[in-house]
Amino acid sequence: MKPEDFRRNIVHEPSEFLAILERRLKTAGSSGRASAGARLLEKLSTCYQLVDGEFSRAEAFLRRVVELGGFHAELFKLEAGVDPREVLKKIKGLRRVAGNIYASSRNELRTAPGEPAAREAFRAGVGRLVSIYERNRRTLSAIRRTALEFSRMPDVEGDLRVIIAGMPQAGKSTLISRLTNARPEIGFYPFTTKDIIAGHLTVEPYGRIVLIDTPGILDRPMSERNPIEHRAVLAVKHLADALLFLIDPSPGKYYSLDEQLSVYRTVQSMLQGKPLMIVLNKADAMPPDELEEAREIVLKKTGVEPLVISALTGLNLDILKQRLAGLLKAGSRGF
């Protein structure tokens, strides 16, 4: 599902909804009907249709999140603080309640003995319908916020999805901007990347590789990680067909080699045997002997021969692209 597909299911904030309702009620029932009761019925119907329309969009969004499961379901839970299946059940119940209120209010209005009674039935019905929306403003706001979040996500559909992971300031954003058409914000301090960024690399005639730049993951327990780090973990867990783990061994690194290798082991455990490549970045910032020492340490501690690159200067990026293309051609069997 493309991110823009979520936009049609974004509900309004309660204040926006009330403003829309007020405008619609002013014009509803002004079509020249002879009966005051008929005009009130039209206004009541307008109110119900607006309320049900909001709940309907919320239900459609939640159904899709539940169907997609995995990354989307867990990201919803992370953003909203509740399981989407529970919220879906609640929204379906609210739609039924709103429908019952409309049916009973319409019946009361139709059988009202006079205009004063009809107006009272109308006011009561509208009040009860609006009350449902207002009492559930927190739930609806959470749904809106998450739908907006999903609609702004990059397109991660492709034939091979490769996560670029690592600790903050390892050079992930620079690398993805050099390999693909993505243009992430590049910064010189930790946590510049707060969102998931995707770039696409076409390998004719085999298909499209999607490279996904994730926020940096720190070496600490899941319970202590912030929402930015949790997004990165979810991307690794649910989106990766393969993974590039980027390590910064340079003298100016923010985190020690041991800290970065600890995070590597955490990420490796999430992949469940999927292909993984270790990349030593910032070779341009290191003396050759120190770079070789870092390469040997990584090889000894992981059993994986790292590829040495410089995302800044382009060193060995042609080799990296060849390996990615080979992985696509081989059907994700391994680098």
N, C-alpha and C positions, 0 to 999 in steps of 0.2 A: 504494500500500500504506500503510495507516494504521500509525502508530508502534506501537500496542499489538499489532499482528499479529506483531511480532518477539518478544514476550515468551514465546510458547510454545516458542521455539527457543533459550532461554538455557540453556547448560550449567552444571553445578555446578563450583565450585572443587574441585581435587583433595582438599583436606581435607574438604570437605562430602561429596564422593562417597564417600570411604573410610568416613566415619561412617555414611552410608546403607547402604553395602555391609555393614558390620559388623552393623548392626541386622537387615538382611534375611537374612543368613546364619544368624543365631541362631534365626530362626523357620522358615526354609526346611527342608524335610526332616523336619518334626515332625508329619506328617499320619498317623502310625501305620503307615507302610509296614513290612512284615516284614523286608525286606532292608536291610542297612547300605549295600550298593552302590547300591540304589535311592535311599536318602536322600542319598547323596553326589552322585548324578547330578542330583537336584533342586537341591541347593546349587550345583553347577557351572553348571547352567542359569540359576539366579538371577543368578549373577555375570556370566555372558555377556550376559544380557538387559540388565542395568544398564549394562555397558560399551558394548554396541551401541546402547542407547538414547541415551547421551550423544553418541556419534559420529553417530548418526542425526539428532539435533537440530542438531548442528554442521553436518552436511552440508546439511540443509534450509535453514538460515540462509544458508550460503555460496552455495547454488544461487540463492536469491532475490536476494542481493546482486549476483551475476554477471548475473542476468537483468535487474535494474533498471539496472545499469551506471551511467554518468554520475556524478551526485552521490554516490550510495551507494557505488559501487565505489571512487571516489577518496577518500571520507571513510574507508572501511575501511582503505585503504592508508595514509592519514595517521595513523590511530589505531593500527593494528597493525604498520605498517612493512613490509608485504609485500602483494603483489598477491593479491586474493581467489581468483583462479583457481588460483594455485599452492597456496594453503591447501586449497582444495576438492579438488584432486588428491591432496594428502597425506592428507586425512581419508578419502577413498574407499579409498586404499590401506590405511590403518590398519583400516578396517572389514573389509577382506578378510583381513588378517592375523589379526584377532581371531576371525573366523569359522573360519579354518583351525586356530587354536589350540584353539578349542572343539571342533571336529570330531575332531581327533586326541586330545585329552584325554578326550573322551567315549568314544572307541573304546578307549583304554588302560584306562579305568576299567571298562568293560563286560567286557573280556577279562582283567582282573586275576585271578591265580590264588587270591587270598585277600584278606581284609580289610586286612591291613597294606599290601599292594601297591596296593589300591584307594585307601586313604587317601593313600598317597604320590603316586599319579597325580592325585588330587583336589587336593592341596596344590600340586603342580607346575603344574597347569592354572590354578588360581586365581592363583597367583603370577605366571604369565606374562601373564594377562589384566590384572591390576592394574598390572604393570610397564609395559605399553603406555600406560596412562593416565598413570602418573607420569612416564614418560620424555618425554611430550609435554605436560607441564603448562604450559609457556610458551605453546605454540600454543593450547591450550584456554583458557588465561586471557585471551589476546588476543581470541579469538572471543567469550568471555563478556563482556569489557569493551566490545567494540564493539557486541554485540547489546543490551546494557544502554543504551549511548549512543543507539542507534537507537530503542529503545523509549521513550526519554524525549523524543525530538524532538517538536516541535509538528506538528499536522496541516497540511500545506501543499497539500492537494488543493483545487482550485477551478477556476473558469473563467478567471481571469486572475491570474497570480502577479507581484506587483510587489515588487522588492527595494528596501529603503530602505538606501542605502549612504552612506558618508562617513567622515571621520576621527573618532577618539574625541572625545566631548563636543560633537558638532555638534547634538545634540538628537534623535537618531533614536528613542530609547526614549520620550521625551516625546511625540513626534509620533505614533507608532503607538498609544500609549495614548489619545490624543485622537481619533484617527480610527476606532478599532475597539474591540472588546471585550477586547483583550489587556491584561494588567496586568504589564508588565515592571518589574524592579527599576530604579529611577531613582537615579542617584548623581551626585556632583559632583566626580568625579575620573576620569581616563581608564581605560578597560577595565572599566567596571562590567558591561557586557554581555559575558559569556563564552560564551554559547550563542546559537543562532538562535531568535528569538522570532517567533511568527506571530499575527496578528489577522485577523479576517474582517469584510468589509464587504459586505452583501447589497444588490444593486441590482435591485429588481423591475421587470420580470419577466425580466431578462437573466441573472442568475446571481450568483455569489459571487466577490468580489475577495479574494485573500489577500495581505495586506501582510506582508512578512518583514523583520524588523529584524535586521541582521547585526552582529557585532562590528566595531569600527572597524578600518579598513585604514590602515596608515601608509605614508609615502612612502619606501619602501626596496625593494631587490631581493627577489624571491621567496625566494632562498636565505637571506635574513636575517630573514624573517618568522616569527613564532612560530605555534604551532598554532591559536591563537585567530584570528589574521589569515588563516591558510590556510582556515579554515572559511568565513570571509566571502568569500574569493576563489572557493571552490567553489560557494557559493550563487549568486554573480553569474554564474559561468560556466555552471551547469547548471540552476538553478531559475528564472531570470528570464525572464518574458515581456516585462517592461518594467522600468524602473529610475527611482527618484527619487534623485538625488544631492544630499545635504544639505550645505550650506556654512554655516559660522558666520563671518560677517564682523564680529562685534561687537568692541568694544575689549578685552573679556576673553577672547578666543578663545585656545585652547591652541596652535593652529598658524596660521601666516601664510596669507594668501590664496593666495600662490604655491604653498605646500606643498599646500594643499587642491586647487588646480587641477591640480597635477601628479598627484595621486592620481585626480582626475576623468579625466584623459587615460588613465591606466592602466586604470581601470574601463571607460571607453568602448571601449577596444580589445578587451575581453572580450565585448562585447555582440553583435558581428557584425551591426550594423545594426538591432537591436531598439530600440523607442521609449525615449527617455530625456528626463527633465525635470530641470532644475537648480532647486533650491529654496534661497533665501536665508532662513535661519531667524534667530530672535532679533531681529526688527525692533524689538521693544519696548525693546531695550537699546541702541539707536543713535540719535543725532541724525539728522534727516531728510537733511541734506546729506551726511553720511558714508555713510548707507545708499544714497543715490542714486549716490555715487561708486563704492561697491562694486558696485552693479548694473551700472554702465557698464563697469567693469573686466572683470567676468565675461562680459558680452555681447561685448566686444571680443576677449577671449582665447579664447572658446569658440564664438562665433557663435550662441549659444543665449540667448534672452531668459529670464532667470530669473524665477520666481514668488517674490515677497517675502511671507513669512509670519511669524507668531509662534506656535509650537506652545504656548507658555505662555499667551498671552492669547486664542488662537483667531483672530487676524487672518488673513483670507483662507483659512481652512481650508475654508469653504464652496466657494470657487472651486476649491481643490485636489480636493475630493470630486467636484465637477462634471466636472473634467478626467479623473479616474479613471473615473468612470461613462461618460464619452464614449469613453474608450479601450476599455472593455468592450463598449459598443454597437457600436463600429466594428470590432471583431474584431482588436484589437491592431495596427492599421495605423499609429497614431501619435497623439501628444497634440494 
